[in-house]
Amino acid sequence: MNKLSVNHLIGIKQLKDSDIDLIFQTADNFKEIINRPIKKVPSLRDFTIANLFFENSTRTRLSFEIAEKRLSADIMNFSASSSSLKKGESLLDTVNNILAMKVDMIVMRHPDQGACHFLSQKINVPIVNAGDGSHEHPTQALLDSYSIKEKLGTIKGKKVLIVGDIMHSRVALSNIYCLQKLGAIIKLCGPETLIPKYISSLNISFESNLIKALKWCDVANILRIQLERQNKQFFPSLREYSMMYGITKEKINSLSKKILIMHPGPINRGVEISSDVADSKHSIILDQVENGVAIRMAVLYLLAGKINNEL
């Protein structure tokens, strides 16, 4: 198989195992290319991609932009704060106007869950979900799993701990779907007030004691506390959260084995993770960033290859 089974990347849930394998294989090739002196390939020359970001982003937006440039695509960047959305224009009208300029693909981040799915039913170009509310962030999950596979050789049977604000994290849900498809064993850790009720239906265990959870795992993926999405107080204070669930050098040194430390960014140093852990030999945070470019190149390349065939 050399084609994706989907026309859009809306979420991990819609991908087949073979799709993930194909994305990883394609990313392997692109990672080798972007580490060459000449990093650019003509794969998407004369192909236009619009990056529509309705929420703030640093890593994801820049990662998509550099991936698009490495593929030689033409890029259109859109900022909601300076658009006609402020004048009352609808999301669909905004996107249709952009498509009228002969754009070939949309990369979109939006604060509302399901926004990318809604658009995928209304327009006839591929959409890549760069994060929709607290729902999914599929390319982050793909790059996270790719990074684990790169370091450990396989994901099947590995114990992956996800720590932090699970309830408000789109990264958590996409990671759960992706890791389960690849055969990992997943456990969640954090304040019970930040653990959503749906996890009981996903066959995932929960551990409230961070030290016990760290001793169990092979990989710990640390999530940021998303205060901007919280409409009430879920724990007494950031200081207390850090004491209970912050990853520190002392906690890591208490373990009898080496584990991988991951973080999707942005990092709140001193809250969910200390600087001496984030910058330590245990951390593969910058590897995640590098792999994000290769994964996004793979996704864009594979979706572009389907345009003339199925859309």
Secondary structure, DSSP 4 states (H G I P E B T S, - for coil): --S-S-SSB--GGG--HHHHHHHHHHHHHHHHHHTSSS----TTTT-EEEEEESS--SHHHHHHHHHHHHTT-EEEEEEGGGSGGGGT--HHHHHHHHHTT---EEEEEESSTTHHHHHHTT-SS-EEEEEETTTB-HHHHHHHHHHHHHHHS--TT-EEEEES--TT-HHHHHHHHHHHHTT-EEEEES-GGGS-GGGGGTT-EE-S-HHHHHHH-SEEEE----GGG-SS--SS-HHHHHHHH-B-HHHHHTSSS--EEE--S---BTTTB-HHHHTSTTB-HHHHHHHHHHHHHHHHHHHHTTHHHH-
